[in-house]
Amino acid sequence: MDFGDTPEEAAFRAEARDWLEANAPAKGSPEAFDLMSSPGRSTEQEKELAGQARNWQAKLASGGWACLDWPPEYGGRGASTAETIIFEQEQSRFGISMSMFMAALEMAAPTLMTWGTDEQKQQFLNPIRRGEMVFAQLFSEPNAGSDLAGLQTRAVKDGDEFVVNGQKVWNSYAHLADWGILLARTNPGVPKHQGLSYFFVKMDSEGLELRPLRQMTGGAEFNETFFDNVRIPAENVVGGVDNGWAVAQTTLNSERAAVGAQASVVDVRALVELAEEKGQAGDLAVRQALARAWMRSEVLRYLGMRVYTALSQGAEIGPEASIMKLLTGDHLRDTSQTAMELLGPEGMLDDDAWVTRMVSHFAHKIGGGTPEIQRNVIGERILGLAREPRADRGIPFRELKV
């Protein structure tokens, strides 16, 4: 396979580059928002940067550059895999971060396209594309992370509404979100995977409370979310009552692919420049570390192409997303570790971008499913290994000791 641009792709790249250069904020400019989750941001600064991010998404939509790979009926171009990758490559050169929109664009939207009703698609997809709706993922709980199906947040039917009580945690950008994608238990009388439902919930609903979680990076983009008799209209159930586990798999696979794609947040060229700056680029051990970083980056790039190709052919994202997710976490860890070794004692004192990457790589490894979960998925769904025995299989959730 030739991974270079075809003449058509080269023309598309030139068109995208010209538009971005005329419209996108440069890195370090007052309009840039690529560092919105950096440590030390005040609430006011964060909201201002979030507003700039929304404005950029709206500009993408009005210019015909938002959600390129979406089908035309949903406002996209039906763009090819290569075109989508090309635009993301070109956009990464500017002062832009799409992380705030990840739950909306990479989780809620693909799930809606697969499971949503026509009315739900009409209500949400275009506003998501235009940056008018920011979403947060409300799945994990203090006692239900890797064992997500063991969640205890309850949603009880009351007329045309569901009443929700419980707690969620590690909810990225929930304090900036308009909507949440919520997984809650609607039927405790069946085995745990069978009694869950998938909801869209407004984040300003009465009884919903957010509390920020300050991380060791100094940032606080994560939150914990509390539900106290929060009412959700029954029309906001996605994919049918008690079918939430199947619906959530679409979201989780999309999330793993999106988290895997974040390997691009580590620019190996920047690592080479750091080695040159520190006068260590000629050291044989350093050169080997740089070569390994480049090889990891290339492997992930090609894996990303495979995932995009599957999507462009109408296939649902499968366990290959777990491979990308697993390797991305290792790449972020190992590359930032090399940078810290190059920085030496300076890395313990200076508030450098590499330091932030080093201490934040745990979030990348855990978010979207821990490495242990990814290895289980790979072993069972790719290698065909026997599933691990489960003592709770077939037992109604209310009979389990949780």
N, C-alpha and C positions, 0 to 999 in steps of 0.2 A: 504494500500500500504506500502511495506517495502522500506524505503529510504536508507537502508544500501547497501553497495556494494555487488553484486553477486560475486561468484568466478571469473567469466570472467571480471567483472568490476574491481575487486581487482587486477587482473593480469595486466589489462590495466593501472591502477593507478601506479603500481610498475614500469611498462615500461616507462610511462611518467615521473615519478619522477627521475628515473635513467638517462634518457636522459637530463632532465632539469638540474640536478645536475652536469652533465658533460659539459653542454653547456651554461647555462643561467648565466647572471651576478648576483652576490649576491647584496643584498641591501647595499648601502653605498660604494660599490666598484667603482673604476674609470670607469668601463664599464657600470655602472648602469645608467638608464635614466628614472627612475620612477618619478623623481622630475623635469622634463623638463619644466613644466609650472609654477614652483615656482616663487614668486616675486623676483625681483632683478637680473634675468637672463639677461645678455647682449645679443645682437643680435648674436654675435659670439658664445657664449656659447650655445644659443638655437639651432643654426644651427649645432653645433657639436653634441649635444644630438639628434637632428633629424636624423643626419647621423647614429648614433648608433642605433636608432630605425629602420631605413631602413635596416641596416645590420642584425639586429635581425630577422626582418620579412623574409629576404632572407634566413637566416639560418633555420628558421622554414620551409620554403618551400622546401629547399634542403634536409632537414631531414624527410620530409613527415608529418610535424606537423602543417602546415598552413591550415586554413580553413577546419578543419576536417569534418564539416558537409556538405560541398559542395559536389555535385554529382561527381563521379569519372571523368565524361567527362569534368568537369571544373577544374580538378586538385585536388579535395578533396578526402577524403576517404569514403564519404557517411556514416560518423560515426553516432552513435546513440546519442540521446539527453543526456543520462547519460555520455557517453564518452566525449562529448563536455564540459559538466559541470565539469567533473573530471579534464580535462586538464586545464581549466580556474582556478579551485581551486588550482591546483598545481603550475601553472605559477604565481599566485598572491603572492607566497612566495618569489619571486625574485625581483630584481631591474628593473622591467619592467613596462612600461605604454603603453597601446595600444590606448590611446586617440587620438593621431595624425592620426591614421588609421580609426577612427570611421566612417567618412563620406565615405571612400572608401569601407570598409568591411561591414558596417552595413546599408549603404544607397544606394550607387551607385551599388554595386554588386547585392543585392537582386532585385533592380529595373531592372537591365540589364537582370537578369535571367527570369524575368516575362515579360518584354516589349521589350527587345533589339532584334535586328536582329542578324542573325548568324554572319554577318560580325562584328557587334559591340561587340558581345560576344568574338569573336576571338581576336579582337583588344585590349580589355580592361581587361578581367577577369584574364588571367594569369599574366600580369604585376601587377595587383592589388594584387594578391595572393603573388607575390614575393617581394612586397614592393617597386616596381619601380614607382608606381603611387600613390601619395597622393592626395586626393580630398578635396574640401571645398564645403560646402552647401551655395548656393547663392539664398536664397528664400526671407527672410524678408527684408522689406524696412522701412524707417523712418515713413511712414504713412500706412504701411501694415504689421502688425505683426500678431495679433490674427485674423484679417480679411485679411488673406493672399491673397484671391482671388481679393482683391482690389488693388493689386500691379499695378504700373504704368510704370515699365521698358518696353520699346517697342522693338520688334524685327520685322523689316520690310524686306520682301523678296526682294532680288535684284539678279536676275539670279539664280545661284547655291549657293547663300549665303544669310544669314540673317544679317542685320545691326542692332546692339543693342545699345540703349542709355538709361541711367537711373542710379540708385543708389541702392546698397544693403548694409545691415548693419548686425552686429553681426555674422560675418563670421569667425568661429573658424579655426585657423591654415591656413587661406588663404595665409598668407605670406610664408608658407612653402609648399604650395600645387602646384602640377603640373597641375591639372584639377579642374574645378568647375562644379557642377550640378546646372544649372540655370533654373529658371522659369520666363518666360517673356510673355508679351501680344503680340499676333500675329494677333488678330482680335478684334478691339474695337467695332465692329458693332453688337455683340451678347452679351447676359448677361455675367457677369464677369467670372463666372466659366467655360464658354464654349469657351472662346477665348484665352486660355493660351497654351503655348507649352513648352516642357521640352528639354533642350539642355545640351550637354557636351561642355564646352568651355575651351580652353587652358589658363592657368593663366598668361602666358607671351605674350598674344595677344596684338598687337598694339592697343593703345587706352584704355587699361584696367589699372587702377591705384588703388593701395592699400594704405590705411592709417591705422595705428594701433590705437586701442582704449585702453587707459590705464585705468584699473579698480581700484576699491578701495582696492583690494588685493595687488596692486603694479604690478601685471602681465599684459601682453598685448597679450594674445593669440587670442583675438577677433580683427576683422578688419571691416572697411567699404570699399566698393568696388565701383568704379565709371567706367561706360562704356561710352566712347565717340567714337561713330561710330566703335564699335568693330565688326569685321566680323567673322561669324561662318559658316562653310560649312553646307549646308542643310543635308548632310549625318550624321551630329551630332545631329539631332533631334531624341529623343527617344520616341517611342510609337505613332508617328504620329502628324502632325501639328494640333493645336487646341484641342488636347486630353491631354494636360499637366496636367489638374486637376486630372484626373483618374490616370495618371502615378505618380503624386506627392503623392497620397494617399498611394501607396506602400512604397515610401520613408519615409513618415511621420510616418506610423505605425511601420516600422522597426526602425526609430529613437526613437520613444517613448519606444519601448521595450529595445533598447540599453541604453537609458538614465535611464530607470527603473532598468536595471541590474547594474547600477553604485552604487546601495546601498552597494555593496561589498567594495567600497572605504572607508567605515566606518567599522572598525574592532571593534566590541563590546568588544573583549578581551582587546584591548588597552584602552577602557574606564574603564574597571574593574581595569586594572593596574594603571591607573591614580588615581582612587579612593583609591587604596591601598597605592600608593605613597604619597598621601595627607593625609593619616590617617583617611579617611572618609568612608572606606568600611563597617564599622559596623553601620553607621548611618542608621536608618530605612527609612528615606525619600530618602537617596541616594540609598539604596538597592532597593527600589521600582522603582526609575528611571532607575537603571541598568536592572531590570527585564523587564520593559517596552521596553527598547532599544533592549534587546534580543528577546522579542516577536515580535517586529516590524521586526527585521532582519530575523527571522524564517518565518514569513508570506511572506515576500518578496522573500525569497529563494524558498518557495513552489510555489508562483505565477510564479516565473521564470521558474520553472520546467514545469508548465502548458503551458507557452508560447513555450518553447523548444519542448515539446511533440507535440503541434499543428503543429509546423514547421516540425518536423520529420515525421509527418503523411501526409505531403503535403498540409496542410491547410495554408491559408494566415493569417498573424497576424491581429487580429481584435481589437475590443474595449477593450479587456482585457489588452492590452498594455497601455491604458489610465489609468487603475486602478493601474498598476505597477508604471507608471510615477508619478501619483498623490501621492501615498504612499511613494515613494522614496524621493520626495521633503520634505515631512513632517518628514520622518525619519532622513534625513540629518540635517534639522533644529533642531529637538528636541534633537538629540543625541549630536550635537555640542553645543547646549545650556546647556545641562547637564555638558559637559566638561568645559564650561566657568564658570559655577557656582562652579565647583570643583577648578578651577584655582583661582577664586576670583580676587583681584586686579592685580595679576600677569598676568591675561588674557588681561589686558589693556596695559601692558607694554612689554611683551615678544613676540617676533616674533615666536610663537609656531605654529605647524601644526594644532592644534585645532582652533587657532585664524583664520588661513587662511580658514579652512573649514567653520567656522561660517560666515565669511563675503562673502564667495563664494557660499553659499548654494542658494542664490537668482538666480544665473545662472542656477543651476540644476533645480530649480522650474520653471523658465521661458523657458529655452531651450527645444525645442521639443513641445512647446505649453503650454500656461499658465494654472494654475489650473482651471481657469474659463472655458477655452476651453475643458479641459479634463472632467470636470463635465457635460458639455453639451453633449459631446460624450457618456459618460456613461448613462446619462438620456435618450437620444434619441435612442441610438442603443442597449442598454442592457435593460433598464427599459421600453422602448416603450413610453416614454412621448412625448407629442406633441412638434413639433419643434417650436422654437421661431419665431414669425412673422418677416418677412424681408420686409422692404419698397422697396428694390431694386430688388426683385424677378421678373424675366422676362424682365427687362429693359436693353436695350443695354448699355454697359459700357460707351460709349462716351456721353450718355445722363445723366449720373450720375454726381452729384456735388461732386467732390473729390478735 
